């Protein structure tokens, strides 16, 4: 069920997904330009309204990071882990990334991150950025590449998070 929220000037769509397998948990995430809320199937209309309001308010409090934010983050990460030697030409979110977390076009220095990650913790997004920035030096996933990525202290933890979220940690 998709709802239009007249109080939201950006006219984003709110999609409600009910699941019979879901008993108590409620979750919400940004999906493209809208919000997707997962609820238990047996929830009353009154409870649903309360949770939809609560979850949309929570998501709107923290705006999704934009392309400029990603570029700033990549600059900070490049200075911190690569002594500023590896600077991407551009970094942006991509709705076209459905089977990868990120990609890097080495020839142009363009990095794209899957929009599916917008609500992931910052340390996971930073790991994917570090991974893609490392490709500016090494195209393949060889030993030297992984030694660069390992400079990021939460690399192993972030890889585990990505496996749990999508099954694979390959970003390109």
C-alpha positions in Angstrom: 0.0 0.0 0.0 1.5 3.4 -1.0 0.4 6.6 0.8 0.9 10.2 -0.2 1.9 12.4 2.7 0.5 16.0 2.2 2.6 17.3 5.1 5.8 16.4 3.3 6.7 19.1 0.7 9.0 16.7 -1.2 5.9 14.5 -2.0 7.7 11.3 -1.2 5.7 8.0 -1.3 5.3 5.9 1.8 4.9 2.2 1.1 3.6 -0.1 3.8 4.7 -3.7 3.5 2.9 -6.2 5.8 4.4 -9.6 6.6 2.8 -12.6 8.3 6.3 -13.8 9.2 7.0 -10.5 11.1 5.6 -10.7 14.6 6.9 -7.7 16.6 9.5 -5.9 14.6 9.0 -2.7 12.6 11.5 -1.3 10.3 11.7 1.6 7.9 14.2 2.7 5.2 14.5 5.0 2.3 13.8 3.4 -1.0 14.6 5.7 -4.0 12.6 8.9 -3.3 10.2 7.3 -0.9 10.0 5.5 2.4 9.3 1.8 2.9 7.9 0.6 6.2 7.7 -3.1 7.1 5.0 -4.0 9.7 3.5 -7.2 11.1 0.4 -8.4 9.2 -1.7 -8.5 12.4 -1.2 -4.9 13.4 -4.3 -2.8 13.9 -4.9 0.3 11.7 -4.5 2.5 14.8 -1.1 0.9 15.6 -0.1 1.2 12.0 -0.8 4.9 11.9 1.2 5.4 15.1 4.2 3.5 13.7 4.1 5.1 10.3 4.2 8.5 11.8 7.0 7.5 14.2 9.2 5.9 11.6 8.8 8.5 8.9 9.6 11.2 11.5 12.7 9.3 12.5 13.9 8.9 8.9 13.2 12.6 8.0 15.2 13.8 11.0 18.3 12.5 9.4 18.4 13.4 5.7 20.0 10.8 3.4 23.5 11.8 2.5 23.9 13.4 -0.9 26.6 13.2 -3.5 28.4 16.3 -2.0 28.5 14.5 1.3 30.0 11.4 -0.4 32.7 13.5 -2.1 33.6 15.2 1.2 33.8 11.8 3.0 36.0 10.4 0.2 38.4 13.3 0.6 38.7 12.8 4.3 39.2 9.0 3.9 41.8 9.6 1.1 43.8 11.9 3.4 43.5 9.6 6.4 44.2 6.2 4.7 46.1 7.1 1.5 48.0 10.2 2.5 45.8 12.2 0.0 47.5 10.4 -3.0 44.3 8.7 -4.3 41.5 11.3 -5.0 38.4 10.3 -7.0 37.2 12.7 -9.7 33.6 12.2 -8.6 31.6 10.2 -6.1 27.9 9.8 -6.3 24.9 7.6 -5.4 23.6 5.3 -8.1 20.1 3.7 -8.4 21.6 1.4 -11.1 23.8 -0.6 -8.7 21.6 -3.6 -8.0 24.2 -6.4 -7.7 27.2 -4.4 -6.4 27.7 -2.1 -3.4 30.0 0.2 -5.4 32.1 0.5 -8.5 35.0 2.5 -9.7 35.8 3.6 -13.3 39.6 3.8 -13.0 40.1 5.7 -16.3 37.9 8.6 -15.2 38.2 8.3 -11.4 34.4 8.1 -11.0 33.1 6.2 -8.0 29.4 5.1 -7.7 27.8 3.7 -4.6 24.6 1.7 -4.6 21.6 3.8 -3.3 20.6 0.7 -1.3 23.3 1.7 1.2 22.0 5.1 2.0 20.7 4.0 5.4 23.7 1.8 6.2 25.9 2.9 9.1 28.5 5.5 8.1 31.4 3.1 8.9 30.1 0.6 6.4 29.7 3.3 3.7 33.2 4.5 4.5 34.5 1.0 4.0 33.0 0.8 0.5 34.5 4.2 -0.3 37.9 3.0 0.9 37.5 -0.1 -1.2 36.7 1.9 -4.3 39.4 4.5 -3.7 41.9 1.7 -3.5 41.0 0.7 -7.0 42.4 4.0 -8.2 45.8 2.4 -7.5 45.1 -1.3 -8.2 42.4 -2.4 -10.6 42.2 -6.0 -9.4 41.6 -7.6 -6.0 45.2 -8.7 -5.5 47.2 -8.9 -2.3 48.5 -5.3 -2.7 44.9 -4.1 -3.2 43.7 -5.8 0.0 46.6 -4.4 2.0 45.5 -0.9 1.0 41.9 -1.7 2.0 43.1 -3.2 5.3 44.3 0.3 6.4 40.6 1.0 7.2 40.4 -0.4 10.8 36.7 -1.5 10.5 37.2 -3.3 7.2 36.6 -6.8 8.5 33.6 -5.8 10.5 32.1 -3.9 7.5 32.6 -6.9 5.2 30.6 -8.9 7.7 27.8 -6.3 7.7 27.7 -6.4 3.9 27.5 -10.1 3.8 24.6 -10.1 6.3 22.8 -7.4 4.2 23.3 -8.7 0.7 25.2 -11.9 0.7 28.4 -10.7 -0.9 31.0 -8.1 -0.1 32.3 -7.6 -3.7 31.9 -3.9 -4.5 33.1 -4.0 -8.1 
